[in-house]
């Protein structure tokens, strides 16, 4: 089984993530962007212009011994270049071709542009954002999720699907096409919604709690004595636990708060009481008291606090490495630990075109003179 672990990007400009920071010393540099350094660590990097015929020939030579190829181009571009999934699976019967598109490689929307914002809202996830914090729905529309969550979700959906296809190949010896869409990847995030629409009555407490964007039941990020905590008293069980954690204050015994609908109607009073209690608690104190009563609560940490957190240190989650352009870099490591095959950093993220000679020269046998000519022409 081939294990090239490489990625291809356009010559000169490089892949899009190189343009995204944060950057070393806050100076934009395609070699020091934090996202590039994190996403491409341990990979070999090759530059190829796929719109050039000779460039495509190089790419096809690289695919001959490969197990999996991830293709993020729109179907119309793949078909124009002759690298669509039908062509690739016919030419390389054992290859697993993973199409990563916005709406699916085979759909009426196949060539329509999308993105993180579009996938968030077409999937329905955006409707709930922010969840349980809206007081005026007509003037507080749904928001975009923070960061690029649908991009990452689509990435690991594609990775998981590719592993399933690779496992299948062990039994039948055949590759296949795997069609991954960003929109449907995001829809997988609203599984509970399908359940309560199909199995709950509209007037049930759980349906009311899960189907509303309105502020409800005292669950959000609240200020405390030395920062902020995420705190939830959203269910009857959590409400009873919160009452114990907070020392059984008299105001929580009011019949107005006996059920979730009553608590929803008087959420402002509940939040005032929760914040009043939290103002006397540090993050650690609130966390320990709430956890003791099985109430969801945890400190809100800054990035610097996360990097120095004792739990992360105990897991050796953050990894330090030296990079020729970015110098000292600290980044997240592997979330899983394997006793026999531990994950480790083999190399930092590649410089633009760093491994052209290693891969195009040594692995597929292109002469040095030819590679020099291709580089001069901007093809690699």
TINUDREN-919006 format. One record per residue (C-alpha): residue in three letters; z, x negated, y. Coordinates in pm, 1 decimal, always signed. Layout:
! residues N
+-----+----------+----------+----------+
!   r !       c3 !       c1 !       c2 !
+-----+----------+----------+----------+
! ALA !        Z !        X !        Y !
...
+-----+----------+----------+----------+
This chain:
! residues 380
+-----+----------+----------+----------+
!   r !       c3 !       c1 !       c2 !
+-----+----------+----------+----------+
! UNK !     +0.0 !     +0.0 !     +0.0 !
! UNK !    -99.3 !   -141.3 !   +339.0 !
! UNK !   +177.6 !   -182.5 !   +596.1 !
! UNK !     +3.5 !   -282.4 !   +915.1 !
! UNK !   +236.0 !    -86.4 !  +1151.0 !
! UNK !     -1.1 !   -135.6 !  +1440.4 !
! UNK !   -123.0 !    +69.1 !  +1731.5 !
! UNK !   -443.4 !    +57.0 !  +1925.8 !
! UNK !   -474.1 !    +96.3 !  +2303.0 !
! UNK !   -747.3 !    +63.5 !  +2563.9 !
! UNK !   -824.8 !   -289.0 !  +2688.9 !
! UNK !   -702.4 !   -396.9 !  +3032.2 !
! UNK !   -509.1 !    -77.0 !  +3117.6 !
! UNK !   -319.4 !    -31.1 !  +2792.9 !
! UNK !   -162.3 !   +291.6 !  +2668.8 !
! UNK !    -19.6 !   +552.0 !  +2905.8 !
! UNK !   +344.9 !   +482.8 !  +2826.6 !
! UNK !   +309.5 !   +133.7 !  +2973.7 !
! UNK !   +291.5 !   +294.9 !  +3317.1 !
! UNK !   +624.1 !   +474.4 !  +3274.3 !
! UNK !   +951.4 !   +313.2 !  +3374.0 !
! UNK !  +1219.0 !   +219.7 !  +3415.9 !
! UNK !  +1089.0 !   -132.1 !  +3474.0 !
! UNK !  +1261.4 !   -469.4 !  +3470.8 !
! UNK !  +1380.6 !   -544.1 !  +3827.0 !
! UNK !  +1229.2 !   -206.5 !  +3932.6 !
! UNK !   +888.6 !   -371.7 !  +3962.5 !
! UNK !   +606.8 !   -177.8 !  +3787.5 !
! UNK !   +470.9 !   -396.8 !  +3511.3 !
! UNK !   +281.6 !   -276.6 !  +3201.1 !
! UNK !   +473.0 !   -528.6 !  +2990.2 !
! UNK !   +828.6 !   -436.8 !  +3095.9 !
! UNK !   +836.1 !    -55.0 !  +3102.2 !
! UNK !  +1141.2 !    +70.0 !  +2915.5 !
! UNK !   +953.1 !   +341.7 !  +2730.5 !
! UNK !   +689.8 !    +97.4 !  +2606.4 !
! UNK !   +953.3 !   -155.5 !  +2499.6 !
! UNK !  +1143.0 !   +108.9 !  +2303.2 !
! UNK !   +857.0 !   +302.1 !  +2142.5 !
! UNK !   +651.5 !     -0.3 !  +2041.8 !
! UNK !   +913.4 !   -246.1 !  +1919.2 !
! UNK !   +831.2 !   -378.1 !  +1568.9 !
! UNK !   +463.3 !   -287.9 !  +1607.9 !
! UNK !   +154.5 !   -503.4 !  +1624.9 !
! UNK !    -66.2 !   -428.8 !  +1924.5 !
! UNK !   -447.0 !   -429.3 !  +1932.6 !
! UNK !   -681.0 !   -342.2 !  +2218.4 !
! UNK !  -1004.4 !   -161.4 !  +2132.2 !
! UNK !  -1246.3 !    +39.8 !  +2343.3 !
! UNK !  -1327.0 !   +330.0 !  +2112.5 !
! UNK !  -1603.9 !   +454.2 !  +2339.2 !
! UNK !  -1798.7 !   +137.2 !  +2265.3 !
! UNK !  -1995.2 !   +130.0 !  +1939.3 !
! UNK !  -1876.2 !   -219.9 !  +1845.2 !
! UNK !  -1521.2 !   -117.6 !  +1924.9 !
! UNK !  -1546.2 !   +180.3 !  +1690.4 !
! UNK !  -1679.4 !    -46.5 !  +1415.9 !
! UNK !  -1367.8 !   -259.9 !  +1451.5 !
! UNK !  -1143.2 !    +46.5 !  +1434.6 !
! UNK !  -1317.6 !   +175.6 !  +1121.9 !
! UNK !  -1280.5 !   -164.1 !   +954.4 !
! UNK !   -907.8 !   -146.4 !  +1026.4 !
! UNK !   -884.2 !   +196.9 !   +863.1 !
! UNK !  -1035.7 !    +86.6 !   +531.9 !
! UNK !   -706.3 !    -48.3 !   +386.0 !
! UNK !   -476.7 !   +179.7 !   +587.9 !
! UNK !   -254.6 !   +457.5 !   +450.6 !
! UNK !   -205.7 !   +672.6 !   +759.9 !
! UNK !   -379.1 !   +703.9 !  +1095.3 !
! UNK !   -237.1 !   +906.9 !  +1384.1 !
! UNK !   -508.6 !  +1032.8 !  +1616.3 !
! UNK !   -392.1 !  +1188.4 !  +1948.4 !
! UNK !   -740.7 !  +1248.3 !  +2094.8 !
! UNK !   -879.4 !  +1595.9 !  +2159.4 !
! UNK !  -1115.4 !  +1714.3 !  +1881.7 !
! UNK !  -1421.3 !  +1719.0 !  +2107.1 !
! UNK !  -1374.2 !  +1349.9 !  +2189.9 !
! UNK !  -1320.2 !  +1258.6 !  +1824.2 !
! UNK !  -1638.7 !  +1441.2 !  +1726.4 !
! UNK !  -1833.5 !  +1273.8 !  +2006.1 !
! UNK !  -1716.6 !   +931.0 !  +1886.6 !
! UNK !  -1758.2 !  +1006.0 !  +1517.3 !
! UNK !  -1390.0 !   +960.6 !  +1435.3 !
! UNK !  -1297.7 !  +1324.4 !  +1373.4 !
! UNK !  -1082.8 !  +1406.7 !  +1074.0 !
! UNK !  -1370.8 !  +1535.3 !   +859.5 !
! UNK !  -1564.1 !  +1214.1 !   +907.3 !
! UNK !  -1262.5 !   +993.1 !   +841.9 !
! UNK !  -1138.8 !  +1176.1 !   +531.3 !
! UNK !  -1492.8 !  +1174.3 !   +386.6 !
! UNK !  -1534.7 !   +802.2 !   +449.5 !
! UNK !  -1182.8 !   +706.7 !   +338.0 !
! UNK !  -1076.5 !   +950.4 !    +61.1 !
! UNK !   -726.2 !   +802.0 !    +29.4 !
! UNK !   -654.1 !   +796.2 !   +403.1 !
! UNK !   -404.9 !  +1039.3 !   +554.1 !
! UNK !   -546.7 !  +1147.4 !   +889.6 !
! UNK !   -288.7 !  +1301.1 !  +1122.4 !
! UNK !   -436.2 !  +1488.4 !  +1417.5 !
! UNK !   -189.5 !  +1525.7 !  +1704.2 !
! UNK !   -319.1 !  +1775.8 !  +1957.2 !
! UNK !   -173.8 !  +2026.2 !  +2200.0 !
! UNK !   -276.6 !  +2342.0 !  +2014.4 !
! UNK !   -406.7 !  +2226.9 !  +1676.5 !
! UNK !   -727.6 !  +2054.6 !  +1567.9 !
! UNK !   -864.8 !  +2379.0 !  +1424.6 !
! UNK !   -796.9 !  +2662.5 !  +1670.1 !
! UNK !   -966.3 !  +2844.6 !  +1958.9 !
! UNK !   -760.8 !  +2626.4 !  +2198.0 !
! UNK !   -843.7 !  +2304.2 !  +2017.7 !
! UNK !   -996.9 !  +2127.5 !  +2319.7 !
! UNK !   -776.8 !  +2274.3 !  +2591.9 !
! UNK !   -544.7 !  +2035.2 !  +2767.8 !
! UNK !   -172.7 !  +2097.6 !  +2736.0 !
! UNK !   +138.9 !  +1891.3 !  +2784.0 !
! UNK !   +515.9 !  +1895.8 !  +2775.9 !
! UNK !   +549.4 !  +2172.9 !  +3035.6 !
! UNK !   +285.0 !  +2391.6 !  +2872.5 !
! UNK !   +427.5 !  +2353.8 !  +2521.2 !
! UNK !   +778.3 !  +2425.9 !  +2646.3 !
! UNK !   +681.8 !  +2761.0 !  +2793.1 !
! UNK !   +410.2 !  +2875.8 !  +2552.1 !
! UNK !   +654.1 !  +2826.8 !  +2265.3 !
! UNK !   +921.1 !  +3045.6 !  +2422.5 !
! UNK !  +1173.3 !  +2762.8 !  +2451.2 !
! UNK !  +1136.2 !  +2756.3 !  +2828.5 !
! UNK !  +1244.4 !  +3119.5 !  +2855.7 !
! UNK !  +1594.9 !  +3018.7 !  +2750.8 !
! UNK !  +1617.1 !  +2728.2 !  +2994.7 !
! UNK !  +1876.1 !  +2716.2 !  +3138.2 !
! UNK !  +2048.7 !  +2908.0 !  +2861.4 !
! UNK !  +2327.7 !  +3143.0 !  +2964.6 !
! UNK !  +2335.1 !  +3023.1 !  +3323.7 !
! UNK !  +2114.6 !  +3273.2 !  +3508.5 !
! UNK !  +2278.7 !  +3518.4 !  +3745.2 !
! UNK !  +1965.0 !  +3650.3 !  +3917.6 !
! UNK !  +1670.9 !  +3659.0 !  +3671.0 !
! UNK !  +1411.1 !  +3777.9 !  +3921.9 !
! UNK !  +1480.9 !  +3480.7 !  +4147.8 !
! UNK !  +1581.0 !  +3224.3 !  +3884.2 !
! UNK !  +1273.0 !  +3170.0 !  +3665.2 !
! UNK !  +1273.0 !  +2962.1 !  +3346.1 !
! UNK !  +1284.7 !  +2586.3 !  +3394.3 !
! UNK !  +1123.6 !  +2290.0 !  +3225.3 !
! UNK !  +1337.7 !  +2103.2 !  +2973.2 !
! UNK !  +1470.4 !  +1768.7 !  +3089.9 !
! UNK !  +1264.0 !  +1460.2 !  +3008.6 !
! UNK !   +972.5 !  +1481.8 !  +2764.5 !
! UNK !  +1139.5 !  +1661.2 !  +2476.3 !
! UNK !   +831.2 !  +1830.9 !  +2333.7 !
! UNK !   +645.4 !  +1497.5 !  +2327.5 !
! UNK !   +915.0 !  +1337.6 !  +2113.1 !
! UNK !   +956.2 !  +1647.0 !  +1896.7 !
! UNK !   +583.4 !  +1643.5 !  +1825.3 !
! UNK !   +602.9 !  +1275.7 !  +1738.8 !
! UNK !   +869.6 !  +1309.2 !  +1475.8 !
! UNK !   +709.4 !  +1629.2 !  +1341.7 !
! UNK !   +393.0 !  +1426.4 !  +1287.3 !
! UNK !   +586.2 !  +1140.0 !  +1127.2 !
! UNK !   +766.7 !  +1374.0 !   +885.9 !
! UNK !   +443.4 !  +1551.9 !   +795.2 !
! UNK !   +270.6 !  +1219.3 !   +731.3 !
! UNK !   +548.3 !  +1113.7 !   +492.9 !
! UNK !   +505.8 !  +1439.7 !   +301.7 !
! UNK !   +132.3 !  +1374.4 !   +270.6 !
! UNK !   +198.0 !  +1018.5 !   +156.3 !
! UNK !   +438.5 !  +1145.8 !   -109.7 !
! UNK !   +175.4 !  +1395.5 !   -224.6 !
! UNK !    -78.7 !  +1114.7 !   -259.6 !
! UNK !   +145.3 !   +946.7 !   -513.7 !
! UNK !    +84.4 !  +1235.7 !   -753.0 !
! UNK !   -284.1 !  +1307.9 !   -693.0 !
! UNK !   -418.9 !   +983.8 !   -544.6 !
! UNK !   -591.5 !  +1168.6 !   -259.8 !
! UNK !   -549.8 !  +1151.5 !   +113.9 !
! UNK !   -571.8 !  +1456.5 !   +335.8 !
! UNK !   -584.9 !  +1586.7 !   +691.6 !
! UNK !   -254.0 !  +1677.5 !   +856.4 !
! UNK !   -291.7 !  +1902.1 !  +1161.8 !
! UNK !     +4.9 !  +1875.6 !  +1402.7 !
! UNK !    +15.0 !  +2073.9 !  +1726.3 !
! UNK !   +260.1 !  +2020.9 !  +2011.2 !
! UNK !   +282.4 !  +2392.6 !  +2079.1 !
! UNK !   +376.4 !  +2482.0 !  +1719.6 !
! UNK !   +614.5 !  +2189.1 !  +1696.8 !
! UNK !   +806.1 !  +2342.4 !  +1984.7 !
! UNK !   +797.0 !  +2689.8 !  +1828.4 !
! UNK !   +992.6 !  +2543.7 !  +1536.9 !
! UNK !  +1280.1 !  +2505.7 !  +1783.0 !
! UNK !  +1330.0 !  +2882.9 !  +1817.5 !
! UNK !  +1401.7 !  +2965.0 !  +1453.6 !
! UNK !  +1730.0 !  +3149.5 !  +1534.9 !
! UNK !  +1539.1 !  +3384.1 !  +1764.4 !
! UNK !  +1316.2 !  +3499.9 !  +1480.5 !
! UNK !  +1624.4 !  +3567.4 !  +1271.6 !
! UNK !  +1805.7 !  +3781.2 !  +1521.2 !
! UNK !  +1493.5 !  +3977.9 !  +1614.4 !
! UNK !  +1429.5 !  +4056.6 !  +1248.0 !
! UNK !  +1784.7 !  +4104.8 !  +1120.4 !
! UNK !  +2001.2 !  +4216.1 !  +1412.6 !
! UNK !  +2007.2 !  +4543.3 !  +1601.1 !
! UNK !  +1941.2 !  +4516.9 !  +1977.2 !
! UNK !  +2290.4 !  +4641.0 !  +2060.0 !
! UNK !  +2472.4 !  +4393.0 !  +1832.2 !
! UNK !  +2694.4 !  +4130.4 !  +1990.6 !
! UNK !  +2500.1 !  +3838.1 !  +1843.6 !
! UNK !  +2165.7 !  +3978.7 !  +1961.2 !
! UNK !  +2300.2 !  +4030.8 !  +2310.8 !
! UNK !  +2447.7 !  +3681.7 !  +2321.3 !
! UNK !  +2139.7 !  +3500.6 !  +2194.1 !
! UNK !  +1867.6 !  +3698.7 !  +2366.5 !
! UNK !  +1987.5 !  +3674.5 !  +2721.9 !
! UNK !  +1941.4 !  +3408.4 !  +2986.6 !
! UNK !  +2225.7 !  +3554.7 !  +3189.3 !
! UNK !  +2542.7 !  +3358.5 !  +3237.4 !
! UNK !  +2774.8 !  +3458.0 !  +2955.2 !
! UNK !  +3099.3 !  +3374.6 !  +2779.4 !
! UNK !  +3203.1 !  +3048.3 !  +2946.2 !
! UNK !  +2980.7 !  +2783.3 !  +2793.1 !
! UNK !  +2836.2 !  +2516.2 !  +3015.3 !
! UNK !  +2906.2 !  +2175.0 !  +3166.3 !
! UNK !  +3220.0 !  +2190.6 !  +3380.2 !
! UNK !  +3401.3 !  +1944.7 !  +3609.8 !
! UNK !  +3733.7 !  +1804.6 !  +3497.3 !
! UNK !  +3988.8 !  +1554.3 !  +3627.0 !
! UNK !  +3777.7 !  +1242.4 !  +3577.1 !
! UNK !  +3423.4 !  +1369.2 !  +3532.1 !
! UNK !  +3254.1 !  +1644.1 !  +3334.1 !
! UNK !  +3279.2 !  +1803.4 !  +2990.8 !
! UNK !  +3056.1 !  +2035.3 !  +2794.0 !
! UNK !  +3272.3 !  +2330.5 !  +2692.5 !
! UNK !  +3193.8 !  +2649.8 !  +2500.2 !
! UNK !  +3392.3 !  +2966.5 !  +2444.3 !
! UNK !  +3080.5 !  +3165.2 !  +2358.2 !
! UNK !  +3191.9 !  +3344.0 !  +2040.6 !
! UNK !  +3504.3 !  +3540.8 !  +1954.7 !
! UNK !  +3626.0 !  +3252.9 !  +1738.8 !
! UNK !  +3571.1 !  +2995.3 !  +2012.9 !
! UNK !  +3737.9 !  +3225.7 !  +2266.3 !
! UNK !  +4052.0 !  +3247.7 !  +2051.2 !
! UNK !  +4050.2 !  +2870.7 !  +2002.7 !
! UNK !  +3999.8 !  +2807.6 !  +2374.6 !
! UNK !  +4296.2 !  +3028.5 !  +2453.4 !
! UNK !  +4519.3 !  +2811.9 !  +2231.6 !
! UNK !  +4374.9 !  +2487.1 !  +2366.0 !
! UNK !  +4442.7 !  +2601.0 !  +2723.1 !
! UNK !  +4803.6 !  +2689.8 !  +2645.9 !
! UNK !  +4764.5 !  +3068.4 !  +2611.9 !
! UNK !  +4735.8 !  +3153.2 !  +2983.1 !
! UNK !  +4822.1 !  +3514.8 !  +3068.0 !
! UNK !  +4489.8 !  +3587.9 !  +3233.4 !
! UNK !  +4308.2 !  +3541.3 !  +2900.9 !
! UNK !  +4508.6 !  +3830.0 !  +2748.8 !
! UNK !  +4336.8 !  +4085.5 !  +2972.3 !
! UNK !  +4159.6 !  +4363.0 !  +2785.9 !
! UNK !  +3856.7 !  +4286.1 !  +3002.6 !
! UNK !  +3797.6 !  +3983.3 !  +2779.8 !
! UNK !  +3847.6 !  +4149.7 !  +2440.3 !
! UNK !  +3479.8 !  +4127.9 !  +2343.0 !
! UNK !  +3171.2 !  +3933.5 !  +2435.8 !
! UNK !  +3024.8 !  +4210.8 !  +2650.4 !
! UNK !  +3343.4 !  +4230.5 !  +2853.6 !
! UNK !  +3350.3 !  +3854.4 !  +2895.1 !
! UNK !  +2985.3 !  +3859.1 !  +3003.1 !
! UNK !  +3060.0 !  +4118.1 !  +3269.4 !
! UNK !  +3346.9 !  +3906.9 !  +3407.7 !
! UNK !  +3206.9 !  +3559.2 !  +3355.5 !
! UNK !  +3288.6 !  +3446.0 !  +3708.5 !
! UNK !  +3660.1 !  +3506.8 !  +3652.3 !
! UNK !  +3645.8 !  +3322.6 !  +3318.8 !
! UNK !  +3467.8 !  +3022.7 !  +3467.3 !
! UNK !  +3722.4 !  +3005.3 !  +3748.8 !
! UNK !  +4003.5 !  +2999.9 !  +3493.6 !
! UNK !  +3833.6 !  +2738.8 !  +3273.7 !
! UNK !  +3761.3 !  +2511.5 !  +3570.6 !
! UNK !  +4117.3 !  +2553.2 !  +3696.1 !
! UNK !  +4251.8 !  +2431.8 !  +3360.2 !
! UNK !  +3999.4 !  +2151.1 !  +3330.9 !
! UNK !  +4093.8 !  +2024.5 !  +3677.1 !
! UNK !  +4425.7 !  +1917.1 !  +3522.8 !
! UNK !  +4264.9 !  +1748.5 !  +3219.5 !
! UNK !  +4080.9 !  +1424.0 !  +3173.2 !
! UNK !  +3765.4 !  +1427.4 !  +2963.1 !
! UNK !  +3952.0 !  +1280.8 !  +2669.0 !
! UNK !  +4241.3 !  +1525.8 !  +2698.4 !
! UNK !  +4010.8 !  +1827.3 !  +2716.6 !
! UNK !  +3807.0 !  +1696.4 !  +2424.6 !
! UNK !  +4108.2 !  +1638.2 !  +2199.6 !
! UNK !  +4275.7 !  +1971.9 !  +2279.4 !
! UNK !  +3959.2 !  +2174.3 !  +2232.4 !
! UNK !  +3856.4 !  +1992.0 !  +1915.6 !
! UNK !  +4200.4 !  +2053.3 !  +1765.9 !
! UNK !  +4123.4 !  +2426.5 !  +1789.0 !
! UNK !  +3763.9 !  +2388.7 !  +1667.7 !
! UNK !  +3618.4 !  +2464.5 !  +2009.8 !
! UNK !  +3292.3 !  +2285.3 !  +2099.7 !
! UNK !  +3378.7 !  +2039.9 !  +2374.2 !
! UNK !  +3281.6 !  +1683.1 !  +2444.1 !
! UNK !  +3281.5 !  +1441.9 !  +2737.1 !
! UNK !  +2967.2 !  +1399.1 !  +2943.5 !
! UNK !  +2890.5 !  +1026.2 !  +2956.7 !
! UNK !  +2673.1 !   +827.0 !  +3191.3 !
! UNK !  +2406.6 !   +602.2 !  +3032.8 !
! UNK !  +2630.1 !   +300.7 !  +3099.2 !
! UNK !  +2924.1 !   +469.2 !  +2926.1 !
! UNK !  +2707.7 !   +557.4 !  +2627.3 !
! UNK !  +2597.2 !   +195.7 !  +2596.6 !
! UNK !  +2959.5 !    +82.3 !  +2591.1 !
! UNK !  +3101.0 !   +363.5 !  +2378.5 !
! UNK !  +3325.6 !   +246.6 !  +2091.9 !
! UNK !  +3167.3 !   +484.4 !  +1840.5 !
! UNK !  +2820.3 !   +346.0 !  +1913.6 !
! UNK !  +2958.8 !     -6.3 !  +1888.5 !
! UNK !  +3115.1 !    +70.3 !  +1552.2 !
! UNK !  +2778.1 !   +193.3 !  +1427.1 !
! UNK !  +2602.1 !   -106.7 !  +1585.7 !
! UNK !  +2353.9 !   +142.0 !  +1723.8 !
! UNK !  +2238.0 !    -48.2 !  +2029.7 !
! UNK !  +2033.1 !   -359.1 !  +1964.8 !
! UNK !  +1980.2 !   -657.1 !  +2193.9 !
! UNK !  +1658.7 !   -855.0 !  +2183.2 !
! UNK !  +1466.1 !  -1110.8 !  +2384.2 !
! UNK !  +1122.3 !  -1014.0 !  +2510.6 !
! UNK !   +881.6 !  -1267.5 !  +2664.3 !
! UNK !   +814.3 !  -1049.1 !  +2969.7 !
! UNK !  +1116.6 !   -820.1 !  +2998.7 !
! UNK !  +1369.8 !  -1090.1 !  +2898.7 !
! UNK !  +1698.5 !   -941.9 !  +2771.5 !
! UNK !  +1651.6 !   -582.9 !  +2648.3 !
! UNK !  +1907.6 !   -345.5 !  +2500.8 !
! UNK !  +1772.8 !    -39.7 !  +2324.3 !
! UNK !  +1868.7 !   +219.2 !  +2061.9 !
! UNK !  +1837.3 !   +102.8 !  +1704.2 !
! UNK !  +1793.0 !   +306.7 !  +1388.0 !
! UNK !  +1998.7 !   +628.8 !  +1354.2 !
! UNK !  +2016.5 !   +584.4 !   +974.6 !
! UNK !  +2160.2 !   +299.3 !   +771.6 !
! UNK !  +2005.9 !   +194.8 !   +439.8 !
! UNK !  +2226.5 !    -10.1 !   +208.8 !
! UNK !  +1942.7 !   -187.0 !    +24.4 !
! UNK !  +1671.1 !   -193.9 !   +288.8 !
! UNK !  +1844.9 !   -218.5 !   +627.8 !
! UNK !  +1637.2 !   -157.5 !   +938.8 !
! UNK !  +1594.2 !   -456.1 !  +1165.7 !
! UNK !  +1388.0 !   -570.7 !  +1459.7 !
! UNK !  +1107.4 !   -798.7 !  +1348.2 !
! UNK !   +940.0 !   -834.0 !  +1685.3 !
! UNK !   +960.5 !   -691.7 !  +2034.4 !
! UNK !   +699.6 !   -456.7 !  +2179.3 !
! UNK !   +363.6 !   -636.5 !  +2190.4 !
! UNK !   +204.3 !   -769.5 !  +2503.7 !
! UNK !   -130.6 !   -607.1 !  +2579.7 !
! UNK !   -372.7 !   -729.7 !  +2313.0 !
! UNK !   -118.3 !   -976.1 !  +2176.5 !
! UNK !   -220.2 !   -935.2 !  +1813.1 !
! UNK !   -596.6 !   -906.9 !  +1849.2 !
! UNK !   -651.3 !  -1242.5 !  +1678.3 !
! UNK !   -396.2 !  -1175.1 !  +1404.5 !
! UNK !   -537.2 !   -835.5 !  +1311.1 !
! UNK !   -903.7 !   -847.2 !  +1403.9 !
! UNK !   -942.5 !  -1209.9 !  +1307.8 !
! UNK !   -714.5 !  -1270.8 !  +1011.1 !
! UNK !   -700.2 !   -924.4 !   +859.7 !
! UNK !  -1057.0 !   -803.2 !   +887.9 !
! UNK !  -1218.7 !  -1143.7 !   +918.1 !
! UNK !  -1396.1 !  -1131.3 !  +1253.0 !
! UNK !  -1487.0 !  -1484.7 !  +1373.7 !
! UNK !  -1308.8 !  -1628.3 !  +1676.8 !
! UNK !  -1638.9 !  -1658.8 !  +1864.7 !
! UNK !  -1711.0 !  -1289.6 !  +1816.6 !
! UNK !  -1362.5 !  -1192.1 !  +1933.1 !
! UNK !  -1403.6 !  -1408.7 !  +2243.8 !
! UNK !  -1734.2 !  -1233.4 !  +2316.1 !
! UNK !  -1576.6 !   -889.1 !  +2268.6 !
! UNK !  -1286.5 !   -980.0 !  +2495.2 !
! UNK !  -1520.5 !  -1103.3 !  +2765.9 !
! UNK !  -1714.0 !   -776.1 !  +2746.3 !
! UNK !  -1396.0 !   -571.0 !  +2777.0 !
! UNK !  -1435.4 !   -420.1 !  +2429.4 !
! UNK !  -1102.8 !   -561.8 !  +2307.7 !
+-----+----------+----------+----------+
